[in-house]
Amino acid sequence: MTVGFGIIGCGNIGPIHAAAIAEVKGAKLVGVSDVVEKSAQALAGQYGATGYTDYRKMLERDDLDAVCICVPSGLRVDIAVACAEAGKHILSEKPLEISSKRIDKIIFAANKENVLLGCIFQSRFAEGPQLVKKAIDQGRFGQLVLGNAYIKWYRSQEYYSASSWRGTWKFDGGGVLMNQGIHQIDLLQWFMGPVKTVQAQMKCIGHKGLEVEDLACAMLEFESGAYGTIEGSTAIWPGCPARVEVHGSGGSATLEDGAIKHWKFKKRQASDAKVEDELKKESVLGSGAGDPLAALKIEGHRRQIEDFARAIRTGGKPRIDGREGRNAVALIEAVYKSAQTGKPVSLACKG
Ligand SMILES: NC(=O)c1ccc[n+]([C@@H]2O[C@H](COP(=O)([O-])OP(=O)(O)OC[C@H]3O[C@@H](n4cnc5c(N)ncnc54)[C@H](O)[C@@H]3O)[C@@H](O)[C@H]2O)c1
């Protein structure tokens, strides 16, 4: 069976989805939609698909099985619910929506209409994060002690002012953590497990008139008892590779832009020699340190779209579902709440 894909939103990331779908065996791009007609027509023309200005018209197609939602973050809930009601599987860009409340509406609609829901976190599909996760599952880190996510990037004043939705609470849902840092925050939680409490501070330090944070620091306690930190900024020039670190009683590993930079375990395995080769390799992910477009390589998306198409074809589940998409947003919401109230926030009992 060929899985027919559609794309809603043909800005920066929509074309990455189109290029990725073209590289997935058994997947075909049949339609694309954007409120800006020339954006829809240009992308449609490139892939022999049909362009639409009204996504609802696209949803009427019988050969459309799944939709990639690539509109600004705070515009997804109504579109996702409409996709579910049309019986189309949903693969949404990150963040799944800008609040856990809005995400719950999407999860409810997907469950009710019996369609699959996935959230793009392409970093999880790179070799480095896969190796770290496997080592955690094998218990090689021993007791997890400390996990860190560092996103120290640069986004110019023009990056925010050139777009009506970026850097707004309503459509971006936040600043550096909700937009840029969410990939590393997702990895941190995937590796270390659920977070129990958060204590945070944040502010806007380097951009004029920005309503959201461009600087945030959070201290975490995971349910496992391990501690963690998140540090994020888009006001640091020229920006550094995004880092995620996992430290335990039995070993330590560090990722930079999804590539392994440090890999040491008390109990060495023969397979470590192969992993050490990874130290010399470049990640399949781009680096968003200084340039948002440089982060847009297709391989991570290709792997995740391939996984989503497999789930549709086999009646299985996508590796990153709506619940996982919610977990990252719920953690960021807790960071924001703690920074705004000056008090620790508990995440107990949240997804
Ligand atoms: N996974 C990643 O690494 C990654 C990278 C970049 C962006 N993103 C995410 O993708 C989303 C879009 O980001 P972008 O940089 O492409 O933004 P963008 O502003 O470049 O593109 C958004 C597009 O959506 C269109 N649009 C808005 N409302 C629409 C509607 N109702 N129907 C159809 N089209 C509509 C706009 O006209 C625009 O072309 C954001 O949520 C962002 O967080 C993810």
The ligand as a Gaussian input file, in Angstrom:
#p B3LYP/6-31G(d) Opt

LIG

0 1
 N       11.373000      19.965000      13.535000
 C       12.112000      21.050000      13.365000
 O       13.320000      21.032000      13.516000
 C       11.434000      22.336000      12.968000
 C       12.159000      23.305000      12.265000
 C       11.510000      24.475000      11.892000
 C       10.168000      24.677000      12.247000
 N        9.510000      23.729000      12.955000
 C        8.104000      23.947000      13.361000
 O        7.301000      24.036000      12.196000
 C        6.276000      25.006000      12.370000
 C        6.328000      25.990000      11.212000
 O        7.578000      26.662000      11.229000
 P        8.134000      27.389000       9.904000
 O        9.487000      27.898000      10.267000
 O        7.955000      26.523000       8.732000
 O        7.100000      28.622000       9.834000
 P        6.764000      29.507000       8.560000
 O        6.155000      30.761000       9.078000
 O        7.957000      29.588000       7.665000
 O        5.670000      28.630000       7.794000
 C        4.361000      28.441000       8.254000
 C        3.457000      28.335000       7.014000
 O        2.144000      27.998000       7.427000
 C        1.228000      28.704000       6.584000
 N       -0.095000      28.722000       7.204000
 C       -0.535000      29.438000       8.260000
 N       -1.827000      29.137000       8.519000
 C       -2.217000      28.214000       7.617000
 C       -3.427000      27.510000       7.365000
 N       -4.521000      27.697000       8.113000
 N       -3.474000      26.632000       6.324000
 C       -2.389000      26.415000       5.555000
 N       -1.201000      27.073000       5.749000
 C       -1.120000      27.949000       6.769000
 C        1.888000      30.063000       6.421000
 O        1.374000      30.770000       5.302000
 C        3.358000      29.662000       6.236000
 O        3.679000      29.438000       4.880000
 C        6.502000      25.618000      13.741000
 O        5.612000      25.050000      14.660000
 C        7.918000      25.251000      14.118000
 O        8.080000      25.064000      15.500000
 C       10.103000      22.560000      13.293000

